Amino acid sequence: GFVGLGNRPTPLEEPEVRSILKQMEQEAPKVRVNYQVGQSVKITDGPFTDFEGLVDAIDQEKGKVRVLVSFFGRETPVELDFLQVMRLVD
């Protein structure tokens, strides 16, 4: 295989290719979630940063959390990555 910058490929040795492929096959580390359905959270990243809402659903497999955020007096579900929210202390 080849890697490189711009139009200048750099050949890889077979052990390097095997190492890269092995890393790609490994499962990504799981993020620990410290909130539950019904708890208040604050959005810390993305277009809804600093909004607060209630956890409506948690999808461990996808690493997603659905948060109900109030927009103009209506509850709107927003799907976010686990790392985009933090639990608010009750």
PDB file of N, CA, C and O in Angstrom:
ATOM      1  N   GLY A   1       0.805  -1.173   0.000  1.00  0.00           N
ATOM      2  CA  GLY A   1       0.000   0.000   0.000  1.00  0.00           C
ATOM      3  C   GLY A   1       0.854   1.244   0.000  1.00  0.00           C
ATOM      4  O   GLY A   1       2.070   1.184   0.185  1.00  0.00           O
ATOM      5  N   PHE A   2       0.197   2.385  -0.212  1.00  0.00           N
ATOM      6  CA  PHE A   2       0.876   3.674  -0.237  1.00  0.00           C
ATOM      7  C   PHE A   2       0.140   4.682   0.638  1.00  0.00           C
ATOM      8  O   PHE A   2      -1.086   4.664   0.738  1.00  0.00           O
ATOM      9  N   VAL A   3       0.905   5.549   1.258  1.00  0.00           N
ATOM     10  CA  VAL A   3       0.383   6.731   1.934  1.00  0.00           C
ATOM     11  C   VAL A   3       1.270   7.887   1.516  1.00  0.00           C
ATOM     12  O   VAL A   3       2.294   7.659   0.872  1.00  0.00           O
ATOM     13  N   GLY A   4       0.926   9.089   1.850  1.00  0.00           N
ATOM     14  CA  GLY A   4       1.794  10.201   1.522  1.00  0.00           C
ATOM     15  C   GLY A   4       1.074  11.520   1.601  1.00  0.00           C
ATOM     16  O   GLY A   4      -0.095  11.595   1.981  1.00  0.00           O
ATOM     17  N   LEU A   5       1.796  12.564   1.234  1.00  0.00           N
ATOM     18  CA  LEU A   5       1.249  13.915   1.252  1.00  0.00           C
ATOM     19  C   LEU A   5       1.119  14.409  -0.180  1.00  0.00           C
ATOM     20  O   LEU A   5       2.040  14.268  -0.984  1.00  0.00           O
ATOM     21  N   GLY A   6      -0.017  14.981  -0.485  1.00  0.00           N
ATOM     22  CA  GLY A   6      -0.227  15.533  -1.819  1.00  0.00           C
ATOM     23  C   GLY A   6      -0.082  14.474  -2.889  1.00  0.00           C
ATOM     24  O   GLY A   6      -0.735  13.433  -2.832  1.00  0.00           O
ATOM     25  N   ASN A   7       0.769  14.734  -3.863  1.00  0.00           N
ATOM     26  CA  ASN A   7       0.977  13.816  -4.980  1.00  0.00           C
ATOM     27  C   ASN A   7       2.215  12.937  -4.808  1.00  0.00           C
ATOM     28  O   ASN A   7       2.673  12.322  -5.772  1.00  0.00           O
ATOM     29  N   ARG A   8       2.753  12.871  -3.609  1.00  0.00           N
ATOM     30  CA  ARG A   8       3.983  12.111  -3.378  1.00  0.00           C
ATOM     31  C   ARG A   8       3.690  10.895  -2.493  1.00  0.00           C
ATOM     32  O   ARG A   8       3.758  10.991  -1.268  1.00  0.00           O
ATOM     33  N   PRO A   9       3.367   9.762  -3.101  1.00  0.00           N
ATOM     34  CA  PRO A   9       3.086   8.562  -2.304  1.00  0.00           C
ATOM     35  C   PRO A   9       4.360   8.023  -1.655  1.00  0.00           C
ATOM     36  O   PRO A   9       5.455   8.115  -2.210  1.00  0.00           O
ATOM     37  N   THR A  10       4.178   7.456  -0.459  1.00  0.00           N
ATOM     38  CA  THR A  10       5.268   6.822   0.270  1.00  0.00           C
ATOM     39  C   THR A  10       4.904   5.352   0.447  1.00  0.00           C
ATOM     40  O   THR A  10       3.871   5.050   1.044  1.00  0.00           O
ATOM     41  N   PRO A  11       5.722   4.431  -0.056  1.00  0.00           N
ATOM     42  CA  PRO A  11       5.389   3.008   0.084  1.00  0.00           C
ATOM     43  C   PRO A  11       5.455   2.564   1.546  1.00  0.00           C
ATOM     44  O   PRO A  11       6.261   3.056   2.335  1.00  0.00           O
ATOM     45  N   LEU A  12       4.576   1.615   1.875  1.00  0.00           N
ATOM     46  CA  LEU A  12       4.562   1.032   3.214  1.00  0.00           C
ATOM     47  C   LEU A  12       5.098  -0.382   3.153  1.00  0.00           C
ATOM     48  O   LEU A  12       4.880  -1.108   2.183  1.00  0.00           O
ATOM     49  N   GLU A  13       5.804  -0.761   4.210  1.00  0.00           N
ATOM     50  CA  GLU A  13       6.276  -2.139   4.337  1.00  0.00           C
ATOM     51  C   GLU A  13       5.100  -3.002   4.788  1.00  0.00           C
ATOM     52  O   GLU A  13       4.149  -2.505   5.391  1.00  0.00           O
ATOM     53  N   GLU A  14       5.173  -4.282   4.496  1.00  0.00           N
ATOM     54  CA  GLU A  14       4.100  -5.225   4.851  1.00  0.00           C
ATOM     55  C   GLU A  14       3.779  -5.192   6.352  1.00  0.00           C
ATOM     56  O   GLU A  14       2.596  -5.178   6.691  1.00  0.00           O
ATOM     57  N   PRO A  15       4.755  -5.178   7.273  1.00  0.00           N
ATOM     58  CA  PRO A  15       4.411  -5.116   8.705  1.00  0.00           C
ATOM     59  C   PRO A  15       3.633  -3.839   9.072  1.00  0.00           C
ATOM     60  O   PRO A  15       2.767  -3.871   9.946  1.00  0.00           O
ATOM     61  N   GLU A  16       3.937  -2.736   8.414  1.00  0.00           N
ATOM     62  CA  GLU A  16       3.208  -1.492   8.676  1.00  0.00           C
ATOM     63  C   GLU A  16       1.759  -1.605   8.227  1.00  0.00           C
ATOM     64  O   GLU A  16       0.850  -1.144   8.918  1.00  0.00           O
ATOM     65  N   VAL A  17       1.548  -2.218   7.074  1.00  0.00           N
ATOM     66  CA  VAL A  17       0.191  -2.410   6.556  1.00  0.00           C
ATOM     67  C   VAL A  17      -0.599  -3.303   7.504  1.00  0.00           C
ATOM     68  O   VAL A  17      -1.750  -3.002   7.821  1.00  0.00           O
ATOM     69  N   ARG A  18       0.007  -4.402   7.962  1.00  0.00           N
ATOM     70  CA  ARG A  18      -0.679  -5.319   8.896  1.00  0.00           C
ATOM     71  C   ARG A  18      -1.041  -4.597  10.194  1.00  0.00           C
ATOM     72  O   ARG A  18      -2.129  -4.796  10.735  1.00  0.00           O
ATOM     73  N   SER A  19      -0.135  -3.766  10.691  1.00  0.00           N
ATOM     74  CA  SER A  19      -0.388  -3.027  11.924  1.00  0.00           C
ATOM     75  C   SER A  19      -1.566  -2.072  11.761  1.00  0.00           C
ATOM     76  O   SER A  19      -2.420  -1.983  12.644  1.00  0.00           O
ATOM     77  N   ILE A  20      -1.617  -1.364  10.649  1.00  0.00           N
ATOM     78  CA  ILE A  20      -2.723  -0.434  10.393  1.00  0.00           C
ATOM     79  C   ILE A  20      -4.041  -1.185  10.277  1.00  0.00           C
ATOM     80  O   ILE A  20      -5.049  -0.766  10.846  1.00  0.00           O
ATOM     81  N   LEU A  21      -4.039  -2.293   9.542  1.00  0.00           N
ATOM     82  CA  LEU A  21      -5.272  -3.076   9.377  1.00  0.00           C
ATOM     83  C   LEU A  21      -5.742  -3.648  10.707  1.00  0.00           C
ATOM     84  O   LEU A  21      -6.943  -3.693  10.974  1.00  0.00           O
ATOM     85  N   LYS A  22      -4.804  -4.086  11.544  1.00  0.00           N
ATOM     86  CA  LYS A  22      -5.161  -4.623  12.854  1.00  0.00           C
ATOM     87  C   LYS A  22      -5.829  -3.544  13.706  1.00  0.00           C
ATOM     88  O   LYS A  22      -6.820  -3.820  14.383  1.00  0.00           O
ATOM     89  N   GLN A  23      -5.298  -2.316  13.683  1.00  0.00           N
ATOM     90  CA  GLN A  23      -5.881  -1.218  14.443  1.00  0.00           C
ATOM     91  C   GLN A  23      -7.272  -0.875  13.933  1.00  0.00           C
ATOM     92  O   GLN A  23      -8.151  -0.528  14.722  1.00  0.00           O
ATOM     93  N   MET A  24      -7.481  -0.966  12.633  1.00  0.00           N
ATOM     94  CA  MET A  24      -8.785  -0.660  12.054  1.00  0.00           C
ATOM     95  C   MET A  24      -9.836  -1.683  12.450  1.00  0.00           C
ATOM     96  O   MET A  24     -11.020  -1.354  12.528  1.00  0.00           O
ATOM     97  N   GLU A  25      -9.420  -2.919  12.702  1.00  0.00           N
ATOM     98  CA  GLU A  25     -10.362  -3.974  13.067  1.00  0.00           C
ATOM     99  C   GLU A  25     -10.781  -3.890  14.529  1.00  0.00           C
ATOM    100  O   GLU A  25     -11.831  -4.413  14.902  1.00  0.00           O
ATOM    101  N   GLN A  26      -9.979  -3.243  15.355  1.00  0.00           N
ATOM    102  CA  GLN A  26     -10.291  -3.161  16.769  1.00  0.00           C
ATOM    103  C   GLN A  26     -11.510  -2.288  16.987  1.00  0.00           C
ATOM    104  O   GLN A  26     -11.731  -1.304  16.281  1.00  0.00           O
ATOM    105  N   GLU A  27     -12.289  -2.667  17.976  1.00  0.00           N
ATOM    106  CA  GLU A  27     -13.497  -1.929  18.300  1.00  0.00           C
ATOM    107  C   GLU A  27     -13.139  -0.631  19.010  1.00  0.00           C
ATOM    108  O   GLU A  27     -12.240  -0.601  19.850  1.00  0.00           O
ATOM    109  N   ALA A  28     -13.837   0.426  18.674  1.00  0.00           N
ATOM    110  CA  ALA A  28     -13.610   1.714  19.327  1.00  0.00           C
ATOM    111  C   ALA A  28     -13.992   1.606  20.804  1.00  0.00           C
ATOM    112  O   ALA A  28     -14.923   0.877  21.146  1.00  0.00           O
ATOM    113  N   PRO A  29     -13.293   2.315  21.674  1.00  0.00           N
ATOM    114  CA  PRO A  29     -13.630   2.256  23.098  1.00  0.00           C
ATOM    115  C   PRO A  29     -15.026   2.799  23.351  1.00  0.00           C
ATOM    116  O   PRO A  29     -15.464   3.750  22.702  1.00  0.00           O
ATOM    117  N   LYS A  30     -15.715   2.187  24.298  1.00  0.00           N
ATOM    118  CA  LYS A  30     -17.068   2.614  24.651  1.00  0.00           C
ATOM    119  C   LYS A  30     -16.996   3.810  25.604  1.00  0.00           C
ATOM    120  O   LYS A  30     -16.162   3.851  26.508  1.00  0.00           O
ATOM    121  N   VAL A  31     -17.868   4.762  25.388  1.00  0.00           N
ATOM    122  CA  VAL A  31     -17.950   5.931  26.250  1.00  0.00           C
ATOM    123  C   VAL A  31     -18.898   5.608  27.398  1.00  0.00           C
ATOM    124  O   VAL A  31     -20.001   5.107  27.180  1.00  0.00           O
ATOM    125  N   ARG A  32     -18.460   5.898  28.622  1.00  0.00           N
ATOM    126  CA  ARG A  32     -19.340   5.689  29.769  1.00  0.00           C
ATOM    127  C   ARG A  32     -20.319   6.852  29.870  1.00  0.00           C
ATOM    128  O   ARG A  32     -19.935   8.019  29.797  1.00  0.00           O
ATOM    129  N   VAL A  33     -21.567   6.512  30.038  1.00  0.00           N
ATOM    130  CA  VAL A  33     -22.620   7.517  30.132  1.00  0.00           C
ATOM    131  C   VAL A  33     -22.979   7.692  31.595  1.00  0.00           C
ATOM    132  O   VAL A  33     -23.287   6.718  32.283  1.00  0.00           O
ATOM    133  N   ASN A  34     -22.939   8.946  32.082  1.00  0.00           N
ATOM    134  CA  ASN A  34     -23.260   9.178  33.495  1.00  0.00           C
ATOM    135  C   ASN A  34     -24.607   9.877  33.661  1.00  0.00           C
ATOM    136  O   ASN A  34     -24.825  10.606  34.629  1.00  0.00           O
ATOM    137  N   TYR A  35     -25.500   9.648  32.714  1.00  0.00           N
ATOM    138  CA  TYR A  35     -26.850  10.190  32.803  1.00  0.00           C
ATOM    139  C   TYR A  35     -27.831   9.118  32.367  1.00  0.00           C
ATOM    140  O   TYR A  35     -27.468   8.147  31.705  1.00  0.00           O
ATOM    141  N   GLN A  36     -29.103   9.320  32.761  1.00  0.00           N
ATOM    142  CA  GLN A  36     -30.149   8.346  32.459  1.00  0.00           C
ATOM    143  C   GLN A  36     -31.338   9.074  31.837  1.00  0.00           C
ATOM    144  O   GLN A  36     -31.430  10.300  31.883  1.00  0.00           O
ATOM    145  N   VAL A  37     -32.240   8.293  31.256  1.00  0.00           N
ATOM    146  CA  VAL A  37     -33.470   8.854  30.700  1.00  0.00           C
ATOM    147  C   VAL A  37     -34.190   9.626  31.797  1.00  0.00           C
ATOM    148  O   VAL A  37     -34.343   9.139  32.917  1.00  0.00           O
ATOM    149  N   GLY A  38     -34.628  10.836  31.463  1.00  0.00           N
ATOM    150  CA  GLY A  38     -35.351  11.679  32.411  1.00  0.00           C
ATOM    151  C   GLY A  38     -34.472  12.686  33.138  1.00  0.00           C
ATOM    152  O   GLY A  38     -34.988  13.602  33.778  1.00  0.00           O
ATOM    153  N   GLN A  39     -33.153  12.534  33.051  1.00  0.00           N
ATOM    154  CA  GLN A  39     -32.257  13.463  33.740  1.00  0.00           C
ATOM    155  C   GLN A  39     -31.983  14.696  32.886  1.00  0.00           C
ATOM    156  O   GLN A  39     -32.063  14.651  31.659  1.00  0.00           O
ATOM    157  N   SER A  40     -31.660  15.788  33.554  1.00  0.00           N
ATOM    158  CA  SER A  40     -31.321  17.039  32.883  1.00  0.00           C
ATOM    159  C   SER A  40     -29.864  17.028  32.439  1.00  0.00           C
ATOM    160  O   SER A  40     -28.982  16.594  33.180  1.00  0.00           O
ATOM    161  N   VAL A  41     -29.623  17.506  31.229  1.00  0.00           N
ATOM    162  CA  VAL A  41     -28.270  17.600  30.685  1.00  0.00           C
ATOM    163  C   VAL A  41     -28.068  18.962  30.032  1.00  0.00           C
ATOM    164  O   VAL A  41     -29.022  19.666  29.701  1.00  0.00           O
ATOM    165  N   LYS A  42     -26.802  19.309  29.858  1.00  0.00           N
ATOM    166  CA  LYS A  42     -26.442  20.533  29.141  1.00  0.00           C
ATOM    167  C   LYS A  42     -25.663  20.130  27.905  1.00  0.00           C
ATOM    168  O   LYS A  42     -24.766  19.291  27.982  1.00  0.00           O
ATOM    169  N   ILE A  43     -25.996  20.715  26.771  1.00  0.00           N
ATOM    170  CA  ILE A  43     -25.300  20.422  25.519  1.00  0.00           C
ATOM    171  C   ILE A  43     -24.011  21.245  25.515  1.00  0.00           C
ATOM    172  O   ILE A  43     -24.033  22.459  25.714  1.00  0.00           O
ATOM    173  N   THR A  44     -22.884  20.555  25.282  1.00  0.00           N
ATOM    174  CA  THR A  44     -21.578  21.200  25.394  1.00  0.00           C
ATOM    175  C   THR A  44     -20.868  21.404  24.066  1.00  0.00           C
ATOM    176  O   THR A  44     -19.802  22.019  24.020  1.00  0.00           O
ATOM    177  N   ASP A  45     -21.453  20.888  22.972  1.00  0.00           N
ATOM    178  CA  ASP A  45     -20.786  20.993  21.680  1.00  0.00           C
ATOM    179  C   ASP A  45     -21.815  21.002  20.559  1.00  0.00           C
ATOM    180  O   ASP A  45     -22.885  20.405  20.682  1.00  0.00           O
ATOM    181  N   GLY A  46     -21.490  21.674  19.480  1.00  0.00           N
ATOM    182  CA  GLY A  46     -22.364  21.696  18.316  1.00  0.00           C
ATOM    183  C   GLY A  46     -23.246  22.924  18.284  1.00  0.00           C
ATOM    184  O   GLY A  46     -23.063  23.851  19.072  1.00  0.00           O
ATOM    185  N   PRO A  47     -24.208  22.929  17.367  1.00  0.00           N
ATOM    186  CA  PRO A  47     -25.052  24.116  17.179  1.00  0.00           C
ATOM    187  C   PRO A  47     -25.970  24.414  18.363  1.00  0.00           C
ATOM    188  O   PRO A  47     -26.503  25.520  18.453  1.00  0.00           O
ATOM    189  N   PHE A  48     -26.169  23.467  19.264  1.00  0.00           N
ATOM    190  CA  PHE A  48     -27.052  23.674  20.411  1.00  0.00           C
ATOM    191  C   PHE A  48     -26.274  23.888  21.710  1.00  0.00           C
ATOM    192  O   PHE A  48     -26.833  23.733  22.795  1.00  0.00           O
ATOM    193  N   THR A  49     -24.991  24.241  21.610  1.00  0.00           N
ATOM    194  CA  THR A  49     -24.146  24.465  22.778  1.00  0.00           C
ATOM    195  C   THR A  49     -24.836  25.401  23.769  1.00  0.00           C
ATOM    196  O   THR A  49     -25.404  26.426  23.395  1.00  0.00           O
ATOM    197  N   ASP A  50     -24.767  25.014  25.048  1.00  0.00           N
ATOM    198  CA  ASP A  50     -25.324  25.752  26.189  1.00  0.00           C
ATOM    199  C   ASP A  50     -26.832  25.594  26.360  1.00  0.00           C
ATOM    200  O   ASP A  50     -27.393  26.123  27.319  1.00  0.00           O
ATOM    201  N   PHE A  51     -27.504  24.878  25.453  1.00  0.00           N
ATOM    202  CA  PHE A  51     -28.916  24.564  25.676  1.00  0.00           C
ATOM    203  C   PHE A  51     -29.000  23.462  26.730  1.00  0.00           C
ATOM    204  O   PHE A  51     -28.100  22.631  26.852  1.00  0.00           O
ATOM    205  N   GLU A  52     -30.086  23.469  27.481  1.00  0.00           N
ATOM    206  CA  GLU A  52     -30.352  22.415  28.452  1.00  0.00           C
ATOM    207  C   GLU A  52     -31.588  21.656  28.014  1.00  0.00           C
ATOM    208  O   GLU A  52     -32.464  22.199  27.340  1.00  0.00           O
ATOM    209  N   GLY A  53     -31.647  20.382  28.410  1.00  0.00           N
ATOM    210  CA  GLY A  53     -32.805  19.576  28.066  1.00  0.00           C
ATOM    211  C   GLY A  53     -32.869  18.311  28.898  1.00  0.00           C
ATOM    212  O   GLY A  53     -32.050  18.099  29.792  1.00  0.00           O
ATOM    213  N   LEU A  54     -33.850  17.471  28.597  1.00  0.00           N
ATOM    214  CA  LEU A  54     -34.046  16.205  29.296  1.00  0.00           C
ATOM    215  C   LEU A  54     -33.680  15.054  28.377  1.00  0.00           C
ATOM    216  O   LEU A  54     -34.023  15.061  27.195  1.00  0.00           O
ATOM    217  N   VAL A  55     -32.981  14.062  28.925  1.00  0.00           N
ATOM    218  CA  VAL A  55     -32.635  12.871  28.158  1.00  0.00           C
ATOM    219  C   VAL A  55     -33.919  12.093  27.892  1.00  0.00           C
ATOM    220  O   VAL A  55     -34.656  11.748  28.816  1.00  0.00           O
ATOM    221  N   ASP A  56     -34.170  11.824  26.624  1.00  0.00           N
ATOM    222  CA  ASP A  56     -35.376  11.103  26.204  1.00  0.00           C
ATOM    223  C   ASP A  56     -35.059   9.654  25.858  1.00  0.00           C
ATOM    224  O   ASP A  56     -35.884   8.768  26.079  1.00  0.00           O
ATOM    225  N   ALA A  57     -33.853   9.404  25.310  1.00  0.00           N
ATOM    226  CA  ALA A  57     -33.457   8.044  24.927  1.00  0.00           C
ATOM    227  C   ALA A  57     -31.938   7.974  24.839  1.00  0.00           C
ATOM    228  O   ALA A  57     -31.268   8.965  24.550  1.00  0.00           O
ATOM    229  N   ILE A  58     -31.408   6.769  25.095  1.00  0.00           N
ATOM    230  CA  ILE A  58     -29.971   6.518  25.011  1.00  0.00           C
ATOM    231  C   ILE A  58     -29.758   5.304  24.123  1.00  0.00           C
ATOM    232  O   ILE A  58     -30.366   4.259  24.353  1.00  0.00           O
ATOM    233  N   ASP A  59     -28.904   5.423  23.111  1.00  0.00           N
ATOM    234  CA  ASP A  59     -28.585   4.316  22.208  1.00  0.00           C
ATOM    235  C   ASP A  59     -27.101   3.974  22.367  1.00  0.00           C
ATOM    236  O   ASP A  59     -26.241   4.583  21.730  1.00  0.00           O
ATOM    237  N   GLN A  60     -26.816   2.994  23.223  1.00  0.00           N
ATOM    238  CA  GLN A  60     -25.435   2.593  23.523  1.00  0.00           C
ATOM    239  C   GLN A  60     -24.696   2.148  22.269  1.00  0.00           C
ATOM    240  O   GLN A  60     -23.530   2.497  22.085  1.00  0.00           O
ATOM    241  N   GLU A  61     -25.357   1.384  21.407  1.00  0.00           N
ATOM    242  CA  GLU A  61     -24.692   0.844  20.218  1.00  0.00           C
ATOM    243  C   GLU A  61     -24.220   1.939  19.275  1.00  0.00           C
ATOM    244  O   GLU A  61     -23.122   1.854  18.725  1.00  0.00           O
ATOM    245  N   LYS A  62     -25.034   2.957  19.084  1.00  0.00           N
ATOM    246  CA  LYS A  62     -24.680   4.047  18.171  1.00  0.00           C
ATOM    247  C   LYS A  62     -23.910   5.168  18.857  1.00  0.00           C
ATOM    248  O   LYS A  62     -23.353   6.041  18.191  1.00  0.00           O
ATOM    249  N   GLY A  63     -23.876   5.145  20.199  1.00  0.00           N
ATOM    250  CA  GLY A  63     -23.207   6.217  20.932  1.00  0.00           C
ATOM    251  C   GLY A  63     -23.958   7.529  20.865  1.00  0.00           C
ATOM    252  O   GLY A  63     -23.363   8.606  20.854  1.00  0.00           O
ATOM    253  N   LYS A  64     -25.298   7.421  20.819  1.00  0.00           N
ATOM    254  CA  LYS A  64     -26.147   8.606  20.652  1.00  0.00           C
ATOM    255  C   LYS A  64     -27.100   8.764  21.833  1.00  0.00           C
ATOM    256  O   LYS A  64     -27.483   7.792  22.485  1.00  0.00           O
ATOM    257  N   VAL A  65     -27.464  10.002  22.085  1.00  0.00           N
ATOM    258  CA  VAL A  65     -28.460  10.323  23.104  1.00  0.00           C
ATOM    259  C   VAL A  65     -29.457  11.297  22.475  1.00  0.00           C
ATOM    260  O   VAL A  65     -29.070  12.222  21.761  1.00  0.00           O
ATOM    261  N   ARG A  66     -30.747  11.076  22.750  1.00  0.00           N
ATOM    262  CA  ARG A  66     -31.772  11.996  22.264  1.00  0.00           C
ATOM    263  C   ARG A  66     -32.190  12.874  23.431  1.00  0.00           C
ATOM    264  O   ARG A  66     -32.600  12.387  24.485  1.00  0.00           O
ATOM    265  N   VAL A  67     -32.077  14.183  23.221  1.00  0.00           N
ATOM    266  CA  VAL A  67     -32.378  15.161  24.262  1.00  0.00           C
ATOM    267  C   VAL A  67     -33.551  16.015  23.802  1.00  0.00           C
ATOM    268  O   VAL A  67     -33.587  16.477  22.662  1.00  0.00           O
ATOM    269  N   LEU A  68     -34.513  16.219  24.704  1.00  0.00           N
ATOM    270  CA  LEU A  68     -35.643  17.098  24.412  1.00  0.00           C
ATOM    271  C   LEU A  68     -35.255  18.514  24.828  1.00  0.00           C
ATOM    272  O   LEU A  68     -35.037  18.797  26.006  1.00  0.00           O
ATOM    273  N   VAL A  69     -35.175  19.395  23.833  1.00  0.00           N
ATOM    274  CA  VAL A  69     -34.782  20.786  24.046  1.00  0.00           C
ATOM    275  C   VAL A  69     -35.983  21.670  23.749  1.00  0.00           C
ATOM    276  O   VAL A  69     -36.724  21.418  22.800  1.00  0.00           O
ATOM    277  N   SER A  70     -36.174  22.693  24.548  1.00  0.00           N
ATOM    278  CA  SER A  70     -37.310  23.598  24.362  1.00  0.00           C
ATOM    279  C   SER A  70     -36.940  24.723  23.402  1.00  0.00           C
ATOM    280  O   SER A  70     -36.041  25.519  23.672  1.00  0.00           O
ATOM    281  N   PHE A  71     -37.660  24.775  22.259  1.00  0.00           N
ATOM    282  CA  PHE A  71     -37.520  25.847  21.280  1.00  0.00           C
ATOM    283  C   PHE A  71     -38.860  26.547  21.158  1.00  0.00           C
ATOM    284  O   PHE A  71     -39.861  25.921  20.810  1.00  0.00           O
ATOM    285  N   PHE A  72     -38.886  27.819  21.438  1.00  0.00           N
ATOM    286  CA  PHE A  72     -40.106  28.605  21.291  1.00  0.00           C
ATOM    287  C   PHE A  72     -41.298  27.944  21.983  1.00  0.00           C
ATOM    288  O   PHE A  72     -42.410  27.937  21.455  1.00  0.00           O
ATOM    289  N   GLY A  73     -41.050  27.390  23.171  1.00  0.00           N
ATOM    290  CA  GLY A  73     -42.117  26.791  23.960  1.00  0.00           C
ATOM    291  C   GLY A  73     -42.506  25.375  23.567  1.00  0.00           C
ATOM    292  O   GLY A  73     -43.442  24.810  24.132  1.00  0.00           O
ATOM    293  N   ARG A  74     -41.789  24.788  22.592  1.00  0.00           N
ATOM    294  CA  ARG A  74     -42.088  23.408  22.171  1.00  0.00           C
ATOM    295  C   ARG A  74     -40.896  22.517  22.457  1.00  0.00           C
ATOM    296  O   ARG A  74     -39.750  22.923  22.269  1.00  0.00           O
ATOM    297  N   GLU A  75     -41.168  21.300  22.911  1.00  0.00           N
ATOM    298  CA  GLU A  75     -40.113  20.311  23.133  1.00  0.00           C
ATOM    299  C   GLU A  75     -39.709  19.718  21.790  1.00  0.00           C
ATOM    300  O   GLU A  75     -40.556  19.195  21.065  1.00  0.00           O
ATOM    301  N   THR A  76     -38.432  19.792  21.453  1.00  0.00           N
ATOM    302  CA  THR A  76     -37.923  19.296  20.185  1.00  0.00           C
ATOM    303  C   THR A  76     -36.833  18.266  20.449  1.00  0.00           C
ATOM    304  O   THR A  76     -35.876  18.569  21.162  1.00  0.00           O
ATOM    305  N   PRO A  77     -36.945  17.049  19.892  1.00  0.00           N
ATOM    306  CA  PRO A  77     -35.900  16.041  20.102  1.00  0.00           C
ATOM    307  C   PRO A  77     -34.661  16.361  19.256  1.00  0.00           C
ATOM    308  O   PRO A  77     -34.765  16.686  18.073  1.00  0.00           O
ATOM    309  N   VAL A  78     -33.501  16.262  19.886  1.00  0.00           N
ATOM    310  CA  VAL A  78     -32.228  16.505  19.212  1.00  0.00           C
ATOM    311  C   VAL A  78     -31.343  15.295  19.478  1.00  0.00           C
ATOM    312  O   VAL A  78     -31.140  14.919  20.632  1.00  0.00           O
ATOM    313  N   GLU A  79     -30.809  14.675  18.410  1.00  0.00           N
ATOM    314  CA  GLU A  79     -29.922  13.523  18.574  1.00  0.00           C
ATOM    315  C   GLU A  79     -28.474  14.002  18.597  1.00  0.00           C
ATOM    316  O   GLU A  79     -28.035  14.732  17.708  1.00  0.00           O
ATOM    317  N   LEU A  80     -27.739  13.580  19.627  1.00  0.00           N
ATOM    318  CA  LEU A  80     -26.368  14.029  19.836  1.00  0.00           C
ATOM    319  C   LEU A  80     -25.459  12.847  20.165  1.00  0.00           C
ATOM    320  O   LEU A  80     -25.930  11.780  20.559  1.00  0.00           O
ATOM    321  N   ASP A  81     -24.162  13.047  20.000  1.00  0.00           N
ATOM    322  CA  ASP A  81     -23.192  12.062  20.459  1.00  0.00           C
ATOM    323  C   ASP A  81     -23.083  12.160  21.976  1.00  0.00           C
ATOM    324  O   ASP A  81     -23.345  13.210  22.564  1.00  0.00           O
ATOM    325  N   PHE A  82     -22.687  11.037  22.609  1.00  0.00           N
ATOM    326  CA  PHE A  82     -22.531  11.031  24.058  1.00  0.00           C
ATOM    327  C   PHE A  82     -21.620  12.156  24.543  1.00  0.00           C
ATOM    328  O   PHE A  82     -21.874  12.755  25.588  1.00  0.00           O
ATOM    329  N   LEU A  83     -20.565  12.443  23.791  1.00  0.00           N
ATOM    330  CA  LEU A  83     -19.586  13.425  24.230  1.00  0.00           C
ATOM    331  C   LEU A  83     -20.055  14.872  24.066  1.00  0.00           C
ATOM    332  O   LEU A  83     -19.341  15.800  24.447  1.00  0.00           O
ATOM    333  N   GLN A  84     -21.238  15.068  23.508  1.00  0.00           N
ATOM    334  CA  GLN A  84     -21.757  16.427  23.306  1.00  0.00           C
ATOM    335  C   GLN A  84     -22.641  16.909  24.450  1.00  0.00           C
ATOM    336  O   GLN A  84     -23.130  18.038  24.415  1.00  0.00           O
ATOM    337  N   VAL A  85     -22.852  16.074  25.458  1.00  0.00           N
ATOM    338  CA  VAL A  85     -23.698  16.475  26.581  1.00  0.00           C
ATOM    339  C   VAL A  85     -23.040  16.121  27.904  1.00  0.00           C
ATOM    340  O   VAL A  85     -22.220  15.207  27.992  1.00  0.00           O
ATOM    341  N   MET A  86     -23.425  16.876  28.934  1.00  0.00           N
ATOM    342  CA  MET A  86     -22.988  16.546  30.289  1.00  0.00           C
ATOM    343  C   MET A  86     -24.185  16.640  31.220  1.00  0.00           C
ATOM    344  O   MET A  86     -25.075  17.469  31.033  1.00  0.00           O
ATOM    345  N   ARG A  87     -24.188  15.786  32.209  1.00  0.00           N
ATOM    346  CA  ARG A  87     -25.289  15.756  33.165  1.00  0.00           C
ATOM    347  C   ARG A  87     -25.243  16.988  34.050  1.00  0.00           C
ATOM    348  O   ARG A  87     -24.178  17.423  34.486  1.00  0.00           O
ATOM    349  N   LEU A  88     -26.417  17.540  34.305  1.00  0.00           N
ATOM    350  CA  LEU A  88     -26.529  18.645  35.248  1.00  0.00           C
ATOM    351  C   LEU A  88     -26.760  18.070  36.634  1.00  0.00           C
ATOM    352  O   LEU A  88     -27.491  17.092  36.788  1.00  0.00           O
ATOM    353  N   VAL A  89     -26.155  18.659  37.623  1.00  0.00           N
ATOM    354  CA  VAL A  89     -26.325  18.201  39.000  1.00  0.00           C
ATOM    355  C   VAL A  89     -27.717  18.592  39.464  1.00  0.00           C
ATOM    356  O   VAL A  89     -28.127  19.747  39.353  1.00  0.00           O
ATOM    357  N   ASP A  90     -28.440  17.598  39.989  1.00  0.00           N
ATOM    358  CA  ASP A  90     -29.814  17.850  40.454  1.00  0.00           C
ATOM    359  C   ASP A  90     -29.823  18.617  41.756  1.00  0.00           C
ATOM    360  O   ASP A  90     -30.891  18.915  42.290  1.00  0.00           O
TER     361      ASP A  90
END
